[in-house]
Amino acid sequence: MFFRILSLLIAVGVIALIVTPDAPDSLRWMAWMYLLVMCGIGMIAMNGPRIHQWLEEKEAALKSRLKR
């Protein structure tokens, strides 16, 4: 529960930093990077089953190639 609240506070802080016009450029840059990284993690999490299936296919192909 603590980590959920902490994550929510960080996310709200990031959005506030991006929207605030007086924020320093370094903090604004870090906020954009955090936002993009979290979007990337979300995309990987949503496509997890497809990625897992693709990795299984690649592993099977590699094992069959090594058996020859």
mmJSON file of the N, C-alpha and C atoms, coordinates in Angstrom:
{"data_MODEL":{"atom_site":{
"group_PDB":["ATOM","ATOM","ATOM","ATOM","ATOM","ATOM","ATOM","ATOM","ATOM","ATOM","ATOM","ATOM","ATOM","ATOM","ATOM","ATOM","ATOM","ATOM","ATOM","ATOM","ATOM","ATOM","ATOM","ATOM","ATOM","ATOM","ATOM","ATOM","ATOM","ATOM","ATOM","ATOM","ATOM","ATOM","ATOM","ATOM","ATOM","ATOM","ATOM","ATOM","ATOM","ATOM","ATOM","ATOM","ATOM","ATOM","ATOM","ATOM","ATOM","ATOM","ATOM","ATOM","ATOM","ATOM","ATOM","ATOM","ATOM","ATOM","ATOM","ATOM","ATOM","ATOM","ATOM","ATOM","ATOM","ATOM","ATOM","ATOM","ATOM","ATOM","ATOM","ATOM","ATOM","ATOM","ATOM","ATOM","ATOM","ATOM","ATOM","ATOM","ATOM","ATOM","ATOM","ATOM","ATOM","ATOM","ATOM","ATOM","ATOM","ATOM","ATOM","ATOM","ATOM","ATOM","ATOM","ATOM","ATOM","ATOM","ATOM","ATOM","ATOM","ATOM","ATOM","ATOM","ATOM","ATOM","ATOM","ATOM","ATOM","ATOM","ATOM","ATOM","ATOM","ATOM","ATOM","ATOM","ATOM","ATOM","ATOM","ATOM","ATOM","ATOM","ATOM","ATOM","ATOM","ATOM","ATOM","ATOM","ATOM","ATOM","ATOM","ATOM","ATOM","ATOM","ATOM","ATOM","ATOM","ATOM","ATOM","ATOM","ATOM","ATOM","ATOM","ATOM","ATOM","ATOM","ATOM","ATOM","ATOM","ATOM","ATOM","ATOM","ATOM","ATOM","ATOM","ATOM","ATOM","ATOM","ATOM","ATOM","ATOM","ATOM","ATOM","ATOM","ATOM","ATOM","ATOM","ATOM","ATOM","ATOM","ATOM","ATOM","ATOM","ATOM","ATOM","ATOM","ATOM","ATOM","ATOM","ATOM","ATOM","ATOM","ATOM","ATOM","ATOM","ATOM","ATOM","ATOM","ATOM","ATOM","ATOM","ATOM","ATOM","ATOM","ATOM","ATOM","ATOM","ATOM","ATOM","ATOM","ATOM","ATOM","ATOM","ATOM"],
"id":[1,2,3,4,5,6,7,8,9,10,11,12,13,14,15,16,17,18,19,20,21,22,23,24,25,26,27,28,29,30,31,32,33,34,35,36,37,38,39,40,41,42,43,44,45,46,47,48,49,50,51,52,53,54,55,56,57,58,59,60,61,62,63,64,65,66,67,68,69,70,71,72,73,74,75,76,77,78,79,80,81,82,83,84,85,86,87,88,89,90,91,92,93,94,95,96,97,98,99,100,101,102,103,104,105,106,107,108,109,110,111,112,113,114,115,116,117,118,119,120,121,122,123,124,125,126,127,128,129,130,131,132,133,134,135,136,137,138,139,140,141,142,143,144,145,146,147,148,149,150,151,152,153,154,155,156,157,158,159,160,161,162,163,164,165,166,167,168,169,170,171,172,173,174,175,176,177,178,179,180,181,182,183,184,185,186,187,188,189,190,191,192,193,194,195,196,197,198,199,200,201,202,203,204],
"type_symbol":["N","C","C","N","C","C","N","C","C","N","C","C","N","C","C","N","C","C","N","C","C","N","C","C","N","C","C","N","C","C","N","C","C","N","C","C","N","C","C","N","C","C","N","C","C","N","C","C","N","C","C","N","C","C","N","C","C","N","C","C","N","C","C","N","C","C","N","C","C","N","C","C","N","C","C","N","C","C","N","C","C","N","C","C","N","C","C","N","C","C","N","C","C","N","C","C","N","C","C","N","C","C","N","C","C","N","C","C","N","C","C","N","C","C","N","C","C","N","C","C","N","C","C","N","C","C","N","C","C","N","C","C","N","C","C","N","C","C","N","C","C","N","C","C","N","C","C","N","C","C","N","C","C","N","C","C","N","C","C","N","C","C","N","C","C","N","C","C","N","C","C","N","C","C","N","C","C","N","C","C","N","C","C","N","C","C","N","C","C","N","C","C","N","C","C","N","C","C","N","C","C","N","C","C"],
"label_atom_id":["N","CA","C","N","CA","C","N","CA","C","N","CA","C","N","CA","C","N","CA","C","N","CA","C","N","CA","C","N","CA","C","N","CA","C","N","CA","C","N","CA","C","N","CA","C","N","CA","C","N","CA","C","N","CA","C","N","CA","C","N","CA","C","N","CA","C","N","CA","C","N","CA","C","N","CA","C","N","CA","C","N","CA","C","N","CA","C","N","CA","C","N","CA","C","N","CA","C","N","CA","C","N","CA","C","N","CA","C","N","CA","C","N","CA","C","N","CA","C","N","CA","C","N","CA","C","N","CA","C","N","CA","C","N","CA","C","N","CA","C","N","CA","C","N","CA","C","N","CA","C","N","CA","C","N","CA","C","N","CA","C","N","CA","C","N","CA","C","N","CA","C","N","CA","C","N","CA","C","N","CA","C","N","CA","C","N","CA","C","N","CA","C","N","CA","C","N","CA","C","N","CA","C","N","CA","C","N","CA","C","N","CA","C","N","CA","C","N","CA","C","N","CA","C","N","CA","C","N","CA","C","N","CA","C","N","CA","C"],
"label_alt_id":[null,null,null,null,null,null,null,null,null,null,null,null,null,null,null,null,null,null,null,null,null,null,null,null,null,null,null,null,null,null,null,null,null,null,null,null,null,null,null,null,null,null,null,null,null,null,null,null,null,null,null,null,null,null,null,null,null,null,null,null,null,null,null,null,null,null,null,null,null,null,null,null,null,null,null,null,null,null,null,null,null,null,null,null,null,null,null,null,null,null,null,null,null,null,null,null,null,null,null,null,null,null,null,null,null,null,null,null,null,null,null,null,null,null,null,null,null,null,null,null,null,null,null,null,null,null,null,null,null,null,null,null,null,null,null,null,null,null,null,null,null,null,null,null,null,null,null,null,null,null,null,null,null,null,null,null,null,null,null,null,null,null,null,null,null,null,null,null,null,null,null,null,null,null,null,null,null,null,null,null,null,null,null,null,null,null,null,null,null,null,null,null,null,null,null,null,null,null,null,null,null,null,null,null],
"label_comp_id":["MET","MET","MET","PHE","PHE","PHE","PHE","PHE","PHE","ARG","ARG","ARG","ILE","ILE","ILE","LEU","LEU","LEU","SER","SER","SER","LEU","LEU","LEU","LEU","LEU","LEU","ILE","ILE","ILE","ALA","ALA","ALA","VAL","VAL","VAL","GLY","GLY","GLY","VAL","VAL","VAL","ILE","ILE","ILE","ALA","ALA","ALA","LEU","LEU","LEU","ILE","ILE","ILE","VAL","VAL","VAL","THR","THR","THR","PRO","PRO","PRO","ASP","ASP","ASP","ALA","ALA","ALA","PRO","PRO","PRO","ASP","ASP","ASP","SER","SER","SER","LEU","LEU","LEU","ARG","ARG","ARG","TRP","TRP","TRP","MET","MET","MET","ALA","ALA","ALA","TRP","TRP","TRP","MET","MET","MET","TYR","TYR","TYR","LEU","LEU","LEU","LEU","LEU","LEU","VAL","VAL","VAL","MET","MET","MET","CYS","CYS","CYS","GLY","GLY","GLY","ILE","ILE","ILE","GLY","GLY","GLY","MET","MET","MET","ILE","ILE","ILE","ALA","ALA","ALA","MET","MET","MET","ASN","ASN","ASN","GLY","GLY","GLY","PRO","PRO","PRO","ARG","ARG","ARG","ILE","ILE","ILE","HIS","HIS","HIS","GLN","GLN","GLN","TRP","TRP","TRP","LEU","LEU","LEU","GLU","GLU","GLU","GLU","GLU","GLU","LYS","LYS","LYS","GLU","GLU","GLU","ALA","ALA","ALA","ALA","ALA","ALA","LEU","LEU","LEU","LYS","LYS","LYS","SER","SER","SER","ARG","ARG","ARG","LEU","LEU","LEU","LYS","LYS","LYS","ARG","ARG","ARG"],
"label_asym_id":["A","A","A","A","A","A","A","A","A","A","A","A","A","A","A","A","A","A","A","A","A","A","A","A","A","A","A","A","A","A","A","A","A","A","A","A","A","A","A","A","A","A","A","A","A","A","A","A","A","A","A","A","A","A","A","A","A","A","A","A","A","A","A","A","A","A","A","A","A","A","A","A","A","A","A","A","A","A","A","A","A","A","A","A","A","A","A","A","A","A","A","A","A","A","A","A","A","A","A","A","A","A","A","A","A","A","A","A","A","A","A","A","A","A","A","A","A","A","A","A","A","A","A","A","A","A","A","A","A","A","A","A","A","A","A","A","A","A","A","A","A","A","A","A","A","A","A","A","A","A","A","A","A","A","A","A","A","A","A","A","A","A","A","A","A","A","A","A","A","A","A","A","A","A","A","A","A","A","A","A","A","A","A","A","A","A","A","A","A","A","A","A","A","A","A","A","A","A","A","A","A","A","A","A"],
"label_entity_id":["1","1","1","1","1","1","1","1","1","1","1","1","1","1","1","1","1","1","1","1","1","1","1","1","1","1","1","1","1","1","1","1","1","1","1","1","1","1","1","1","1","1","1","1","1","1","1","1","1","1","1","1","1","1","1","1","1","1","1","1","1","1","1","1","1","1","1","1","1","1","1","1","1","1","1","1","1","1","1","1","1","1","1","1","1","1","1","1","1","1","1","1","1","1","1","1","1","1","1","1","1","1","1","1","1","1","1","1","1","1","1","1","1","1","1","1","1","1","1","1","1","1","1","1","1","1","1","1","1","1","1","1","1","1","1","1","1","1","1","1","1","1","1","1","1","1","1","1","1","1","1","1","1","1","1","1","1","1","1","1","1","1","1","1","1","1","1","1","1","1","1","1","1","1","1","1","1","1","1","1","1","1","1","1","1","1","1","1","1","1","1","1","1","1","1","1","1","1","1","1","1","1","1","1"],
"label_seq_id":[1,1,1,2,2,2,3,3,3,4,4,4,5,5,5,6,6,6,7,7,7,8,8,8,9,9,9,10,10,10,11,11,11,12,12,12,13,13,13,14,14,14,15,15,15,16,16,16,17,17,17,18,18,18,19,19,19,20,20,20,21,21,21,22,22,22,23,23,23,24,24,24,25,25,25,26,26,26,27,27,27,28,28,28,29,29,29,30,30,30,31,31,31,32,32,32,33,33,33,34,34,34,35,35,35,36,36,36,37,37,37,38,38,38,39,39,39,40,40,40,41,41,41,42,42,42,43,43,43,44,44,44,45,45,45,46,46,46,47,47,47,48,48,48,49,49,49,50,50,50,51,51,51,52,52,52,53,53,53,54,54,54,55,55,55,56,56,56,57,57,57,58,58,58,59,59,59,60,60,60,61,61,61,62,62,62,63,63,63,64,64,64,65,65,65,66,66,66,67,67,67,68,68,68],
"pdbx_PDB_ins_code":[null,null,null,null,null,null,null,null,null,null,null,null,null,null,null,null,null,null,null,null,null,null,null,null,null,null,null,null,null,null,null,null,null,null,null,null,null,null,null,null,null,null,null,null,null,null,null,null,null,null,null,null,null,null,null,null,null,null,null,null,null,null,null,null,null,null,null,null,null,null,null,null,null,null,null,null,null,null,null,null,null,null,null,null,null,null,null,null,null,null,null,null,null,null,null,null,null,null,null,null,null,null,null,null,null,null,null,null,null,null,null,null,null,null,null,null,null,null,null,null,null,null,null,null,null,null,null,null,null,null,null,null,null,null,null,null,null,null,null,null,null,null,null,null,null,null,null,null,null,null,null,null,null,null,null,null,null,null,null,null,null,null,null,null,null,null,null,null,null,null,null,null,null,null,null,null,null,null,null,null,null,null,null,null,null,null,null,null,null,null,null,null,null,null,null,null,null,null,null,null,null,null,null,null],
"Cartn_x":[0.824,0.0,0.869,1.964,2.87,3.469,3.857,4.482,3.472,2.226,1.188,1.022,0.974,0.819,2.053,3.236,4.471,4.525,4.134,4.122,3.13,1.976,0.976,1.489,2.139,2.678,3.783,4.62,5.672,5.046,4.039,3.388,2.715,2.042,1.397,2.452,3.556,4.642,5.262,5.397,5.961,5.053,3.763,2.824,2.846,2.929,2.982,4.253,5.373,6.617,6.54,5.89,5.782,4.882,3.809,2.824,3.301,4.058,4.49,5.476,5.202,6.112,7.419,7.462,8.652,9.602,9.341,10.191,11.549,12.62,13.941,13.984,14.788,14.853,15.342,16.256,16.777,15.673,14.851,13.74,12.689,12.441,11.468,11.954,13.254,13.842,13.711,14.001,13.871,12.417,11.49,10.072,9.631,10.087,9.746,10.354,11.575,12.215,11.455,11.057,10.277,8.969,8.301,7.026,7.203,8.243,8.486,8.879,9.683,10.071,8.854,7.998,6.798,5.857,5.762,4.945,5.544,6.857,7.522,7.299,7.397,7.145,5.702,4.777,3.37,3.13,3.793,3.645,4.197,5.319,5.894,4.963,4.398,3.497,2.225,1.684,0.464,0.723,1.905,2.237,3.023,3.01,3.758,3.476,2.213,1.941,2.486,2.365,2.898,4.415,5.045,6.504,6.961,6.253,6.597,6.465,5.401,5.194,6.298,6.661,7.715,9.053,9.333,10.58,10.606,9.461,9.384,9.647,9.087,9.319,10.797,11.415,12.83,13.699,13.34,14.098,13.972,12.77,12.57,13.351,13.364,14.115,15.611,16.098,17.516,17.888,17.028,17.308,17.3,16.368,16.328,17.544,18.031,19.208,20.462,20.512,21.68,21.718,20.568,20.515,21.096,21.11,21.595,23.034],
"Cartn_y":[-1.192,0.0,1.257,1.2,2.348,2.662,1.611,1.819,2.345,1.968,2.513,4.008,4.408,5.824,6.594,6.039,6.687,6.831,5.794,5.847,6.891,6.958,7.958,9.369,9.581,10.908,11.3,10.352,10.644,10.981,10.219,10.475,11.845,12.204,13.518,14.62,14.397,15.378,15.57,14.474,14.563,15.395,15.13,15.903,17.376,17.624,19.008,19.705,18.991,19.586,19.912,19.052,19.295,20.486,20.623,21.681,23.039,23.04,24.287,25.033,26.29,27.03,27.467,27.534,28.025,26.92,25.691,24.576,24.655,24.299,24.286,23.272,23.582,22.716,21.314,21.198,19.869,18.995,19.571,18.801,18.481,19.415,19.175,18.046,18.03,16.981,15.624,15.578,14.317,13.864,14.804,14.45,13.84,14.415,13.843,12.453,12.274,10.958,9.926,10.311,9.412,9.035,10.016,9.77,8.813,9.024,8.15,6.738,6.624,5.3,4.552,5.235,4.582,4.163,4.961,4.567,3.335,3.289,2.12,0.868,0.989,-0.158,-0.616,0.336,-0.018,-0.763,-0.316,-1.01,-2.43,-2.6,-3.939,-4.808,-4.244,-5.013,-5.42,-4.512,-4.847,-5.917,-5.901,-6.865,-8.052,-8.258,-9.333,-10.715,-11.121,-12.452,-12.624,-11.591,-11.677,-11.763,-10.983,-11.019,-12.385,-12.942,-14.262,-15.327,-15.267,-16.228,-16.091,-14.876,-14.645,-15.184,-14.979,-15.492,-17.019,-17.631,-19.097,-19.633,-18.964,-19.388,-19.251,-18.158,-17.949,-18.976,-19.3,-20.295,-21.669,-22.033,-23.318,-23.374,-22.276,-22.248,-22.376,-21.733,-21.817,-23.229,-23.857,-25.232,-26.192,-26.02,-26.911,-26.686,-25.47,-25.179,-25.769,-25.788,-26.332,-27.856,-28.511,-29.976,-30.514,-29.728,-30.19,-30.441],
"Cartn_z":[0.0,0.0,0.0,0.758,0.833,-0.537,-1.268,-2.571,-3.595,-3.478,-4.364,-4.143,-2.895,-2.566,-3.018,-2.78,-3.198,-4.717,-5.436,-6.891,-7.389,-6.775,-7.158,-6.912,-5.785,-5.485,-6.469,-6.84,-7.822,-9.168,-9.583,-10.875,-10.893,-9.821,-9.752,-9.75,-9.05,-9.029,-10.398,-11.15,-12.493,-13.399,-13.341,-14.164,-13.748,-12.447,-11.971,-12.458,-12.47,-12.968,-14.451,-15.213,-16.649,-16.931,-16.17,-16.414,-15.884,-14.803,-14.179,-15.078,-15.383,-16.283,-15.623,-14.291,-13.597,-13.147,-13.555,-13.127,-13.828,-13.128,-13.769,-14.919,-15.913,-17.093,-16.757,-15.803,-15.455,-14.855,-13.98,-13.403,-14.454,-15.347,-16.407,-17.315,-17.627,-18.456,-17.766,-16.454,-15.709,-15.655,-15.546,-15.509,-16.838,-17.955,-19.262,-19.424,-18.963,-19.067,-18.236,-17.024,-16.173,-16.857,-17.433,-18.106,-19.28,-20.088,-21.233,-20.807,-19.764,-19.271,-18.741,-18.005,-17.484,-18.612,-19.664,-20.823,-21.495,-21.588,-22.163,-21.337,-20.031,-19.154,-19.279,-19.398,-19.58,-20.885,-21.951,-23.24,-23.161,-22.497,-22.343,-21.499,-20.442,-19.579,-20.317,-21.153,-21.892,-22.946,-23.531,-24.58,-24.038,-22.742,-22.115,-22.683,-22.837,-23.398,-24.822,-25.635,-27.005,-27.003,-26.142,-26.052,-25.562,-24.588,-24.07,-25.162,-25.924,-27.012,-28.066,-28.409,-29.388,-28.889,-27.593,-27.029,-27.009,-26.714,-26.735,-28.144,-29.156,-30.542,-30.91,-30.504,-30.805,-30.082,-28.853,-28.103,-28.753,-29.184,-29.851,-31.166,-31.91,-33.159,-32.896,-31.861,-31.527,-31.083,-30.276,-29.836,-31.007,-31.941,-33.096,-33.999,-34.084,-34.88,-34.235,-32.915,-32.222,-32.262,-32.411,-32.466,-33.766,-34.814,-36.117,-36.103],
"occupancy":[1.0,1.0,1.0,1.0,1.0,1.0,1.0,1.0,1.0,1.0,1.0,1.0,1.0,1.0,1.0,1.0,1.0,1.0,1.0,1.0,1.0,1.0,1.0,1.0,1.0,1.0,1.0,1.0,1.0,1.0,1.0,1.0,1.0,1.0,1.0,1.0,1.0,1.0,1.0,1.0,1.0,1.0,1.0,1.0,1.0,1.0,1.0,1.0,1.0,1.0,1.0,1.0,1.0,1.0,1.0,1.0,1.0,1.0,1.0,1.0,1.0,1.0,1.0,1.0,1.0,1.0,1.0,1.0,1.0,1.0,1.0,1.0,1.0,1.0,1.0,1.0,1.0,1.0,1.0,1.0,1.0,1.0,1.0,1.0,1.0,1.0,1.0,1.0,1.0,1.0,1.0,1.0,1.0,1.0,1.0,1.0,1.0,1.0,1.0,1.0,1.0,1.0,1.0,1.0,1.0,1.0,1.0,1.0,1.0,1.0,1.0,1.0,1.0,1.0,1.0,1.0,1.0,1.0,1.0,1.0,1.0,1.0,1.0,1.0,1.0,1.0,1.0,1.0,1.0,1.0,1.0,1.0,1.0,1.0,1.0,1.0,1.0,1.0,1.0,1.0,1.0,1.0,1.0,1.0,1.0,1.0,1.0,1.0,1.0,1.0,1.0,1.0,1.0,1.0,1.0,1.0,1.0,1.0,1.0,1.0,1.0,1.0,1.0,1.0,1.0,1.0,1.0,1.0,1.0,1.0,1.0,1.0,1.0,1.0,1.0,1.0,1.0,1.0,1.0,1.0,1.0,1.0,1.0,1.0,1.0,1.0,1.0,1.0,1.0,1.0,1.0,1.0,1.0,1.0,1.0,1.0,1.0,1.0,1.0,1.0,1.0,1.0,1.0,1.0],
"B_iso_or_equiv":[0.0,0.0,0.0,0.0,0.0,0.0,0.0,0.0,0.0,0.0,0.0,0.0,0.0,0.0,0.0,0.0,0.0,0.0,0.0,0.0,0.0,0.0,0.0,0.0,0.0,0.0,0.0,0.0,0.0,0.0,0.0,0.0,0.0,0.0,0.0,0.0,0.0,0.0,0.0,0.0,0.0,0.0,0.0,0.0,0.0,0.0,0.0,0.0,0.0,0.0,0.0,0.0,0.0,0.0,0.0,0.0,0.0,0.0,0.0,0.0,0.0,0.0,0.0,0.0,0.0,0.0,0.0,0.0,0.0,0.0,0.0,0.0,0.0,0.0,0.0,0.0,0.0,0.0,0.0,0.0,0.0,0.0,0.0,0.0,0.0,0.0,0.0,0.0,0.0,0.0,0.0,0.0,0.0,0.0,0.0,0.0,0.0,0.0,0.0,0.0,0.0,0.0,0.0,0.0,0.0,0.0,0.0,0.0,0.0,0.0,0.0,0.0,0.0,0.0,0.0,0.0,0.0,0.0,0.0,0.0,0.0,0.0,0.0,0.0,0.0,0.0,0.0,0.0,0.0,0.0,0.0,0.0,0.0,0.0,0.0,0.0,0.0,0.0,0.0,0.0,0.0,0.0,0.0,0.0,0.0,0.0,0.0,0.0,0.0,0.0,0.0,0.0,0.0,0.0,0.0,0.0,0.0,0.0,0.0,0.0,0.0,0.0,0.0,0.0,0.0,0.0,0.0,0.0,0.0,0.0,0.0,0.0,0.0,0.0,0.0,0.0,0.0,0.0,0.0,0.0,0.0,0.0,0.0,0.0,0.0,0.0,0.0,0.0,0.0,0.0,0.0,0.0,0.0,0.0,0.0,0.0,0.0,0.0,0.0,0.0,0.0,0.0,0.0,0.0],
"pdbx_formal_charge":[null,null,null,null,null,null,null,null,null,null,null,null,null,null,null,null,null,null,null,null,null,null,null,null,null,null,null,null,null,null,null,null,null,null,null,null,null,null,null,null,null,null,null,null,null,null,null,null,null,null,null,null,null,null,null,null,null,null,null,null,null,null,null,null,null,null,null,null,null,null,null,null,null,null,null,null,null,null,null,null,null,null,null,null,null,null,null,null,null,null,null,null,null,null,null,null,null,null,null,null,null,null,null,null,null,null,null,null,null,null,null,null,null,null,null,null,null,null,null,null,null,null,null,null,null,null,null,null,null,null,null,null,null,null,null,null,null,null,null,null,null,null,null,null,null,null,null,null,null,null,null,null,null,null,null,null,null,null,null,null,null,null,null,null,null,null,null,null,null,null,null,null,null,null,null,null,null,null,null,null,null,null,null,null,null,null,null,null,null,null,null,null,null,null,null,null,null,null,null,null,null,null,null,null],
"auth_seq_id":[1,1,1,2,2,2,3,3,3,4,4,4,5,5,5,6,6,6,7,7,7,8,8,8,9,9,9,10,10,10,11,11,11,12,12,12,13,13,13,14,14,14,15,15,15,16,16,16,17,17,17,18,18,18,19,19,19,20,20,20,21,21,21,22,22,22,23,23,23,24,24,24,25,25,25,26,26,26,27,27,27,28,28,28,29,29,29,30,30,30,31,31,31,32,32,32,33,33,33,34,34,34,35,35,35,36,36,36,37,37,37,38,38,38,39,39,39,40,40,40,41,41,41,42,42,42,43,43,43,44,44,44,45,45,45,46,46,46,47,47,47,48,48,48,49,49,49,50,50,50,51,51,51,52,52,52,53,53,53,54,54,54,55,55,55,56,56,56,57,57,57,58,58,58,59,59,59,60,60,60,61,61,61,62,62,62,63,63,63,64,64,64,65,65,65,66,66,66,67,67,67,68,68,68],
"auth_comp_id":["MET","MET","MET","PHE","PHE","PHE","PHE","PHE","PHE","ARG","ARG","ARG","ILE","ILE","ILE","LEU","LEU","LEU","SER","SER","SER","LEU","LEU","LEU","LEU","LEU","LEU","ILE","ILE","ILE","ALA","ALA","ALA","VAL","VAL","VAL","GLY","GLY","GLY","VAL","VAL","VAL","ILE","ILE","ILE","ALA","ALA","ALA","LEU","LEU","LEU","ILE","ILE","ILE","VAL","VAL","VAL","THR","THR","THR","PRO","PRO","PRO","ASP","ASP","ASP","ALA","ALA","ALA","PRO","PRO","PRO","ASP","ASP","ASP","SER","SER","SER","LEU","LEU","LEU","ARG","ARG","ARG","TRP","TRP","TRP","MET","MET","MET","ALA","ALA","ALA","TRP","TRP","TRP","MET","MET","MET","TYR","TYR","TYR","LEU","LEU","LEU","LEU","LEU","LEU","VAL","VAL","VAL","MET","MET","MET","CYS","CYS","CYS","GLY","GLY","GLY","ILE","ILE","ILE","GLY","GLY","GLY","MET","MET","MET","ILE","ILE","ILE","ALA","ALA","ALA","MET","MET","MET","ASN","ASN","ASN","GLY","GLY","GLY","PRO","PRO","PRO","ARG","ARG","ARG","ILE","ILE","ILE","HIS","HIS","HIS","GLN","GLN","GLN","TRP","TRP","TRP","LEU","LEU","LEU","GLU","GLU","GLU","GLU","GLU","GLU","LYS","LYS","LYS","GLU","GLU","GLU","ALA","ALA","ALA","ALA","ALA","ALA","LEU","LEU","LEU","LYS","LYS","LYS","SER","SER","SER","ARG","ARG","ARG","LEU","LEU","LEU","LYS","LYS","LYS","ARG","ARG","ARG"],
"auth_asym_id":["A","A","A","A","A","A","A","A","A","A","A","A","A","A","A","A","A","A","A","A","A","A","A","A","A","A","A","A","A","A","A","A","A","A","A","A","A","A","A","A","A","A","A","A","A","A","A","A","A","A","A","A","A","A","A","A","A","A","A","A","A","A","A","A","A","A","A","A","A","A","A","A","A","A","A","A","A","A","A","A","A","A","A","A","A","A","A","A","A","A","A","A","A","A","A","A","A","A","A","A","A","A","A","A","A","A","A","A","A","A","A","A","A","A","A","A","A","A","A","A","A","A","A","A","A","A","A","A","A","A","A","A","A","A","A","A","A","A","A","A","A","A","A","A","A","A","A","A","A","A","A","A","A","A","A","A","A","A","A","A","A","A","A","A","A","A","A","A","A","A","A","A","A","A","A","A","A","A","A","A","A","A","A","A","A","A","A","A","A","A","A","A","A","A","A","A","A","A","A","A","A","A","A","A"],
"auth_atom_id":["N","CA","C","N","CA","C","N","CA","C","N","CA","C","N","CA","C","N","CA","C","N","CA","C","N","CA","C","N","CA","C","N","CA","C","N","CA","C","N","CA","C","N","CA","C","N","CA","C","N","CA","C","N","CA","C","N","CA","C","N","CA","C","N","CA","C","N","CA","C","N","CA","C","N","CA","C","N","CA","C","N","CA","C","N","CA","C","N","CA","C","N","CA","C","N","CA","C","N","CA","C","N","CA","C","N","CA","C","N","CA","C","N","CA","C","N","CA","C","N","CA","C","N","CA","C","N","CA","C","N","CA","C","N","CA","C","N","CA","C","N","CA","C","N","CA","C","N","CA","C","N","CA","C","N","CA","C","N","CA","C","N","CA","C","N","CA","C","N","CA","C","N","CA","C","N","CA","C","N","CA","C","N","CA","C","N","CA","C","N","CA","C","N","CA","C","N","CA","C","N","CA","C","N","CA","C","N","CA","C","N","CA","C","N","CA","C","N","CA","C","N","CA","C","N","CA","C","N","CA","C","N","CA","C","N","CA","C"],
"pdbx_PDB_model_num":[1,1,1,1,1,1,1,1,1,1,1,1,1,1,1,1,1,1,1,1,1,1,1,1,1,1,1,1,1,1,1,1,1,1,1,1,1,1,1,1,1,1,1,1,1,1,1,1,1,1,1,1,1,1,1,1,1,1,1,1,1,1,1,1,1,1,1,1,1,1,1,1,1,1,1,1,1,1,1,1,1,1,1,1,1,1,1,1,1,1,1,1,1,1,1,1,1,1,1,1,1,1,1,1,1,1,1,1,1,1,1,1,1,1,1,1,1,1,1,1,1,1,1,1,1,1,1,1,1,1,1,1,1,1,1,1,1,1,1,1,1,1,1,1,1,1,1,1,1,1,1,1,1,1,1,1,1,1,1,1,1,1,1,1,1,1,1,1,1,1,1,1,1,1,1,1,1,1,1,1,1,1,1,1,1,1,1,1,1,1,1,1,1,1,1,1,1,1,1,1,1,1,1,1]
}}}
